[in-house]
Amino acid sequence: MFNTLENGGILLIDELENGLHLSLAKEIVGLFTNDKTNPNGAQLICTSHQPLLISENVRRDQVWIANKNKYGKSSLQRMSDLKTSRAKINLSNRLLEGAFGCNPEPFFNITHE
């Protein structure tokens, strides 16, 4: 990771938060969004199920959302292409609220009597 930050390039990480405390995962994202720690424009491409990784330092055009339809086909959408208010919004809270089509679909049906 530090080699990528120092020399530029691309770092790919699947499920960035897996095995890391949320604050450490956010720190890694922060290293890539800070001009001082990333002087050569290195890119971090990561997957995550943790919307709280998205901080105020991450722009909407840097976030892509993967959705799977009922046939199991996945598609990617850039968050900046989704119709939302232009006002500054807390992206992680919006994702947790189910905005941008990020509500999980239940795959089971439990009825309580």
C-alpha positions in Angstrom: 0.0 0.0 0.0 2.7 2.5 0.9 4.6 1.6 -2.2 1.5 2.5 -4.3 1.1 5.8 -2.4 4.7 6.7 -2.8 5.1 5.8 -6.5 1.5 6.1 -7.8 -0.5 3.3 -9.3 -3.6 1.3 -8.4 -4.2 -0.8 -5.3 -7.1 -3.3 -5.4 -8.5 -4.6 -2.2 -11.6 -6.9 -1.9 -13.7 -6.1 1.2 -11.4 -3.5 2.7 -13.0 -3.6 6.1 -12.7 -7.4 6.4 -10.5 -8.1 9.5 -10.0 -4.4 10.2 -11.5 -2.0 12.7 -13.7 0.5 10.9 -11.4 3.4 12.0 -8.3 1.7 10.4 -10.2 1.0 7.1 -11.3 4.7 7.1 -7.7 5.7 7.6 -6.6 3.7 4.6 -9.3 5.4 2.4 -8.1 8.8 3.9 -4.5 8.1 2.8 -5.7 7.9 -0.8 -7.9 11.0 -0.6 -5.2 13.2 0.9 -2.9 15.1 -1.4 -0.1 15.1 1.2 -0.1 11.3 1.7 -0.9 10.6 -2.0 1.2 13.1 -4.0 1.4 10.9 -7.1 -2.3 10.3 -7.6 -2.4 6.6 -6.6 -5.9 5.0 -6.8 -7.6 2.7 -4.3 -10.2 0.4 -5.8 -11.9 -1.5 -3.1 -15.1 -3.4 -2.4 -17.0 -3.0 0.8 -20.3 -3.8 2.5 -19.6 -0.9 5.0 -21.3 2.4 4.0 -19.6 4.1 7.0 -16.3 4.0 5.0 -17.6 6.8 2.9 -16.4 10.0 4.6 -16.9 13.7 3.7 -13.5 13.5 1.9 -14.9 11.0 -0.7 -16.6 12.6 -3.7 -19.8 11.2 -5.1 -18.0 10.5 -8.5 -15.6 8.3 -6.6 -18.3 5.9 -5.3 -19.8 3.1 -7.4 -22.7 1.1 -6.2 -23.2 -2.5 -7.3 -26.8 -3.8 -7.5 -28.0 -7.3 -8.4 -31.3 -7.8 -10.0 -33.8 -10.7 -9.5 -32.0 -12.7 -12.2 -28.6 -12.4 -10.4 -27.2 -10.0 -12.9 -25.0 -7.3 -11.4 -24.7 -3.7 -12.6 -22.6 -0.8 -11.5 -23.7 2.8 -11.1 -21.7 5.8 -10.2 -23.3 7.6 -7.2 -22.9 11.0 -9.0 -25.1 9.7 -11.8 -28.0 9.1 -9.4 -30.6 11.8 -9.1 -30.2 13.4 -5.7 -30.1 16.9 -4.3 -27.0 18.8 -5.2 -26.7 19.9 -1.6 -23.8 18.4 0.4 -25.2 15.2 1.9 -23.8 12.7 4.3 -23.4 9.8 1.8 -22.9 7.1 4.4 -26.1 8.0 6.3 -28.0 8.1 3.0 -26.7 4.6 2.1 -27.7 3.3 5.5 -31.2 4.8 5.0 -31.5 2.8 1.8 -31.0 5.7 -0.6 -29.6 5.0 -4.1 -31.3 1.6 -4.3 -29.2 0.2 -1.6 -31.9 -1.6 0.4 -31.2 -5.3 0.7 -34.0 -7.5 -0.5 -34.9 -10.2 2.0 -34.4 -13.7 0.7 -36.6 -15.3 3.3 -40.1 -14.6 4.7 -40.7 -14.9 8.4 -44.2 -14.3 9.8 -44.7 -13.6 13.4 -47.9 -14.7 15.1 
